């Protein structure tokens, strides 16, 4: 997990009342909407811990819906997000649940697209408006939303991490943070790169051409 300074914990500019329960919630949901892509039909928010206990009083419900709608934490429309979602035909449901041994401010997004496809994302609001996404469609990941991010799902074969890193190096893309994951040797694995600059499409195409690449997700950073 990333380290945060005292300036991070002081919190961002936002519509109140809480940086963790409002700003962090909005940022989490906005990242989730970017991962899911356009044409979202409905969202189930499975709320864990303190999110589940206080989501109405602290406005986390409105913040989460605002983020799905693409709003930033400081957007004055955040307070009206539930009615805006209703007007736009976006279905929302809040469920109190136990997500296990995770941060108390954790939410699972179950997003249904208009095509019927489901996307599931789990993340936490860790304080001061900072967030951590740690699962996408059942795969472990770890990124903060502070940097341009690419998630590469691939077959676990020798040399794959080196090949992708070499392409980024040769194209002058600097890696700020990197994490790799796999469930079992030789099966499906994932790489997560947080970079200093947006990775150009031509670079992503070179990575795709390596073979054994199942998918590449691009995630834009979310300002605090």
Phi and psi in degrees as a GROMACS rama.xvg file:
@    title "Ramachandran Plot"
@    xaxis  label "Phi"
@    yaxis  label "Psi"
@TYPE xy
-69.0511  154.908  UNK-2
-92.4053  147.027  UNK-3
-122.828  145.571  UNK-4
-89.2859  171.076  UNK-5
-60.5742  -29.8493  UNK-6
-70.4257  -31.4809  UNK-7
-66.1584  -43.4821  UNK-8
-70.2631  -25.9011  UNK-9
-59.8905  -30.3882  UNK-10
102.582  163.567  UNK-11
-93.6908  173.967  UNK-12
-69.7772  133.414  UNK-13
-165.29  166.986  UNK-14
-84.0834  126.697  UNK-15
-64.6682  -175.321  UNK-16
-100.23  -14.1272  UNK-17
-131.673  133.932  UNK-18
-65.7462  -38.1761  UNK-19
-74.6021  -44.4248  UNK-20
-89.3916  -13.9692  UNK-21
-115.8  -64.0801  UNK-22
-63.4514  -47.6469  UNK-23
-63.1551  -40.0518  UNK-24
-62.882  -43.3159  UNK-25
-64.277  -41.2837  UNK-26
-66.5366  -41.8644  UNK-27
-56.4193  -48.5444  UNK-28
-68.8533  -34.9512  UNK-29
-66.6392  -40.7517  UNK-30
-61.493  -43.2894  UNK-31
-59.9829  -39.9388  UNK-32
-68.1261  -34.8796  UNK-33
-66.4197  -43.4494  UNK-34
-62.0503  -43.5619  UNK-35
-70.6089  -32.3871  UNK-36
88.7576  -173.975  UNK-37
-74.1822  173.702  UNK-38
63.6803  50.2901  UNK-39
-83.1848  127.878  UNK-40
-92.1208  -42.1556  UNK-41
-157.343  159.389  UNK-42
-138.06  131.082  UNK-43
-102.267  127.744  UNK-44
-104.788  111.087  UNK-45
-93.2292  110.629  UNK-46
-99.0924  130.982  UNK-47
-112.604  148.981  UNK-48
60.2511  -130.121  UNK-49
-68.5572  -27.7458  UNK-50
-57.1533  -45.174  UNK-51
-65.1611  -34.8746  UNK-52
-78.7652  -30.3654  UNK-53
-125.072  10.5812  UNK-54
-62.5405  -29.0793  UNK-55
-79.8613  -47.6179  UNK-56
-65.9715  -34.194  UNK-57
-94.1098  0.753001  UNK-58
76.726  16.2393  UNK-59
-63.7457  -33.0259  UNK-60
-61.2805  -46.0829  UNK-61
-67.2711  -38.3006  UNK-62
-65.6961  -42.3114  UNK-63
-63.7622  -44.6868  UNK-64
-66.1984  -39.1244  UNK-65
-58.9275  -43.5229  UNK-66
-62.3347  -42.0631  UNK-67
-60.4666  -34.9743  UNK-68
-77.2573  -3.642  UNK-69
92.6353  11.0071  UNK-70
-82.3248  152.17  UNK-71
-90.2583  163.382  UNK-72
-60.4205  -24.3303  UNK-73
-95.3289  3.42012  UNK-74
-70.6999  124.35  UNK-75
-62.229  -20.9366  UNK-76
-74.585  -9.38693  UNK-77
-54.3424  -39.0311  UNK-78
-64.4953  -22.5025  UNK-79
-106.346  15.0297  UNK-80
-62.406  -34.7907  UNK-81
-64.3049  -42.5311  UNK-82
-72.1376  -34.1298  UNK-83
-64.6687  -42.5119  UNK-84
-61.161  -42.5338  UNK-85
-62.2778  -42.9623  UNK-86
-62.6112  -32.8178  UNK-87
-87.9748  -0.908483  UNK-88
78.1652  19.0006  UNK-89
-86.0613  120.409  UNK-90
-81.9927  133.067  UNK-91
-132.241  144.104  UNK-92
-144.515  134.358  UNK-93
-109.064  126.805  UNK-94
-125.456  128.488  UNK-95
-85.0052  126.075  UNK-96
-147.592  170.935  UNK-97
-109.263  112.421  UNK-98
-97.2635  11.3939  UNK-99
93.3979  -152.893  UNK-100
-83.9973  74.9996  UNK-101
-131.881  173.016  UNK-102
-56.4088  143.439  UNK-103
-62.6286  -24.2789  UNK-104
-99.7519  66.5068  UNK-105
-120.303  144.308  UNK-106
-136.971  142.037  UNK-107
-107.293  125.387  UNK-108
-98.0084  122.091  UNK-109
-110.154  100.371  UNK-110
-102.845  126.323  UNK-111
-106.931  123.533  UNK-112
-81.4597  164.92  UNK-113
-64.192  -22.3686  UNK-114
-75.584  -12.5719  UNK-115
98.8038  -12.4975  UNK-116
-68.8805  141.784  UNK-117
-107.216  142.517  UNK-118
-127.411  131.049  UNK-119
-120.113  129.449  UNK-120
-132.751  138.379  UNK-121
-123.636  133.632  UNK-122
-154.357  168.238  UNK-123
-127.711  146.952  UNK-124
-94.9042  112.78  UNK-125
-102.428  5.84285  UNK-126
120.816  140.574  UNK-127
65.8375  22.119  UNK-128
84.2777  -2.29074  UNK-129
-79.764  149.733  UNK-130
-134.036  165.339  UNK-131
-143.188  118.732  UNK-132
-89.924  128.099  UNK-133
-129.603  3.38483  UNK-134
-155.399  133.497  UNK-135
-131.802  118.976  UNK-136
49.7283  44.4266  UNK-137
81.7239  -5.6413  UNK-138
-96.4977  134.509  UNK-139
-69.2856  136.336  UNK-140
-142.329  178.074  UNK-141
-160.02  111.255  UNK-142
-155.241  161.491  UNK-143
-105.9  -14.5056  UNK-144
80.1287  3.38977  UNK-145
-87.8517  -14.4253  UNK-146
-130.216  156.388  UNK-147
-56.6296  133.374  UNK-148
-130.884  139.564  UNK-149
-124.624  135.672  UNK-150
-112.455  118.585  UNK-151
-111.258  117.166  UNK-152
-97.2291  129.575  UNK-153
-152.684  168.752  UNK-154
-76.4713  138.582  UNK-155
-77.8742  95.8216  UNK-156
-130.117  153.757  UNK-157
-59.9123  137.517  UNK-158
89.5459  -7.27646  UNK-159
-64.4301  -43.8198  UNK-160
-62.4106  -42.3561  UNK-161
-63.0218  -41.5351  UNK-162
-63.9541  -44.6093  UNK-163
-66.9454  -44.2128  UNK-164
-61.3971  -37.8455  UNK-165
-65.4269  -41.4718  UNK-166
-60.5419  -45.5934  UNK-167
-62.1861  -41.6559  UNK-168
-62.913  -47.3894  UNK-169
-64.5472  -25.55  UNK-170
-97.1348  12.3631  UNK-171
62.1039  35.1323  UNK-172
-98.3909  115.41  UNK-173
-86.8204  129.681  UNK-174
-88.5904  119.813  UNK-175
-81.7275  -46.9169  UNK-176
-143.629  149.775  UNK-177
-144.572  137.86  UNK-178
-136.584  145.394  UNK-179
-127.319  148.092  UNK-180
-144.291  150.096  UNK-181
-155.521  151.843  UNK-182
-89.8945  -42.4058  UNK-183
-146.175  147.915  UNK-184
-59.297  131.589  UNK-185
81.2063  -0.30321  UNK-186
-106.144  -138.935  UNK-187
-82.6735  138.901  UNK-188
-138.27  171.79  UNK-189
-144.027  145.732  UNK-190
-120.952  138.131  UNK-191
-123.071  121.349  UNK-192
-115.868  124.507  UNK-193
-102.625  122.485  UNK-194
-118.071  160.607  UNK-195
-74.3893  -25.2576  UNK-196
-133.025  161.131  UNK-197
-64.0793  135.147  UNK-198
-78.9371  119.028  UNK-199
-62.6267  155.917  UNK-200
-59.4427  -38.8093  UNK-201
-62.4789  -31.7311  UNK-202
-72.3346  -42.1936  UNK-203
-61.7527  -37.4815  UNK-204
-63.8824  -38.2401  UNK-205
-63.8907  -39.046  UNK-206
-65.5086  -43.7997  UNK-207
-59.1411  -35.9244  UNK-208
-72.2883  -7.6412  UNK-209
-65.427  -25.0498  UNK-210
86.6156  160.39  UNK-211
62.9849  15.922  UNK-212
-95.9896  120.733  UNK-213
-84.0758  -42.3433  UNK-214
-162.848  156.093  UNK-215
-131.341  123.958  UNK-216
-107.681  131.827  UNK-217
-106.083  133.896  UNK-218
-130.633  120.054  UNK-219
-75.5463  149.574  UNK-220
-69.1701  152.132  UNK-221
-113.046  122.538  UNK-222
-68.7677  152.906  UNK-223
